[in-house]
Amino acid sequence: MSDDALRTDGGTAAVSRARRTLGEMTAGEASLYGVLTLAAAFYLVPIESGLVTSFKTGTAIIETAPFAPPGGSGFTLEKWQTAIDALLRGMGNSLLYAVPATIISALVGSITAYGLTIPNWKPSYKALVLAIIIAGIFIPYQAVLVPLTQFWSQWVQLGEILSFVWALGIPDDYVGIVELVITHVAYGIPICTLLFRTYYKTMSDEMMESARLDGASLRRVYRRIVLPLSGPMFAVVLIYQFTQIWNDLLFTLVLVSTESSAAAPVVLILAGLGTSMEGQDFALRMAGAFFAALPTLAVYILFGDEFAEGVAA
Amino acid sequence: MFNFYRRLHRAISPSAGDEDARTDGGVVSEDAPAASDPGADSGVVDRIGSEIDRRFGSDFVESSIFWLPPFLLMALFVYGAVIWNLFISLTDYQGFANAPDYSNLDFGMYTRALADSGFIDAAINTLILLIAFTVGTLTIGLILAILIDRGIRFENTFRTIYLLPMSLSFVVTAQFWLWIYNFNNGIANGVIGVFGLGPVSWLGNQAIVLYAVIFALMWQFSGYAMVVYLAGLRAIPDEHYEAAKVDGASTLKMYWRVIIPQLKGATISAAVVLMVFGMKAFDFLYSLVGGYRPPNGADILATKMVREAYANLEWAYGAAIAIVLFGMALAVIGPYLVYEYRRDNL
């Protein structure tokens, strides 16, 4: 909260920059805030209505307005209970690949961006390599799916390479998790490199140049100077990548494939939750949606600024 | 042998004469080992290494350990896979066979696509989705950015709220919108009911469903467009606003004539990213129905590709559709990357 107060101060400072039409009437200002609040409602209502619905009984769903809170008799935690039971193992599986894949891709992105920004080699070649890497951000993943399936099923049979792991009693479905980590790292390199690249470009290179003149190797410069200064960008990249990887459905669908698998990630289970012969159980779906979104919501609420920076780059 | 190499190199490389002009020590170390110890293996390595240095820059070889392995991994998974996909699309691969038969390549899958009305519909829907979604999202984002940029209080709170949906998974937002578009109890029918309209079967009516989906996607990503535009607006010097004011331009005119034209860069980069998000609408449509077949009228290439390959096991056909999708993406991002490269923005 105190944080918020600080930020509003920043906002008023912007006003004093005198860019805005200062002498405007309060009526105009009031309508401005009116529009902004309406827009905020537009963005919040789907989420709010999902939240209240997740606490409703079957009859309350039909009888109360979709955005109204459940009355005393219409309130139930049963759907959350069911959703958590169904999704908890998926949550664990998702963490199992999202966390390592996020950390590795951030590190790799930082190293790649360093090699393509700070060392002294021909800028036009650097830009070419970068262009080839950055183009990878925009590839529709559909264009690589069939080869990806071929690659993991026929060419690199991780399941056999890791047979010693399954011998320990871990279900061999978990090979999908390992595949997801490697796949997400590979496809995460372009965006992570781009984010770090924009950051390193603005770094003052005096310190690095003098270190280089003193005979420090590139590795030393990275470890002693660049890496310690990369903290803020690591926050941005880790948050952005975690959200992306956690939220992705397509790769989990292709690499893990069934929601009944022991290694099924949370998005995969959620996509099929609450559909049955009797029709759709909306309260259950909403509870599941919220539960699955908890990690990304928490990250967003705690680190919203870093997230905004990540998406803006 | 070495002299021969050097002479050959001098002959083919027009810039070889510039060696002496270099200020750093590279030239000295380059000649020294070759002169003192010609023919030794280490000399050859050094020689080639420094030759590369001269061509690419002094840190090229040493820095390659940083970027080359990730570059190769990325290239294998992105470019290798796309090329591989192209080959698969030329085979007749289908069913439970382990691998395609590459001995007989033809364009059969592409002619099949052109004769498939489902493919044509999906292609048209994809175009509609990309264009309507991108234009709509940019417009909303721009309006929000301009409003927020007017020095309001609680700027951060508003911004956080507008961007919130973007942190959610398509799988999650699809659940929300499924509920909103519910025929009997959904908010959408409630809202238009106030005006005496509806109820409308948002997801059941073929003519409407695609736009209902586009609206949901706009809800999710207009906050992103706002953030990009906000950054663009902040980069415009205050004097431009003041000059327009002095000229007596109305606020609306000022934005239209002076400010918006300066947001070209922001618009282009946001549009490219939004199109990429639009192509990922697969996750949303899949979650909406919990399966490979989206509601009738909302099939796009992304969903059709996955359905053909993973539900119908028509691998080659799926690969061909993927190539078409890739071509569409390339038509957007190719010019964009050239544009950024020319502007030295990479």
Interface residues (C-beta under 8 A of the other chain):
Chain A: D4 R7 T8 G10 G11 T12 A14 V15 R17 A18 R19 R20 T21 L32 Y33 V35 L36 A39 A40 F42 Y43 L44 V45 P46 I47 S49 G50 T53 I61 I62 A65 P66 F67 V108 G109 I111 T112 Y114 G115 L116 P119 N120 W121 K122 Y125 A127 V129 L130 A131 I132 I133 I134 A135 G136 I137 F138 I139 P140 Y141 Q142 A143 V144 L145 V146 P147 L148 T149 Q150 F151 S153 Q154 T183 V185 A186 Y187 I189 P190 T193 S217 L218 R219 Y222 T243 W246 N247 D248 L249 L250 L253 V254 S257 V267 L270 A271 G272 G274 T275 Q280 F282 R285 M286 G288 A289 F290 A292 A293 T296 L297 V299 Y300 G304 F307 A308 V311 A312
Chain B: R55 F56 G57 S58 D59 F60 E62 S63 S64 I65 F66 W67 L68 P70 F71 L73 M74 A75 L76 F77 V78 Y79 G80 A81 V82 W84 N85 I88 N98 A99 P100 L144 L147 I148 R150 G151 I152 R153 F154 E155 N156 T157 F158 R159 T160 I161 Y162 L163 L164 P165 M166 S167 L168 S169 F170 V171 V172 T173 A174 Q175 F176 W177 L178 W179 I180 N182 N184 N185 G186 I187 G190 W219 G223 Y224 V227 V228 A231 D238 Y241 E242 K245 T251 V272 V276 M279 K280 F282 D283 Y286 S287 G290 L301 A302 M305 V306 A309 Y310 W315 G318 A319 I321 A322 I323 L325 F326 A329 V332 I333 L337 E340 Y341 D344 L346
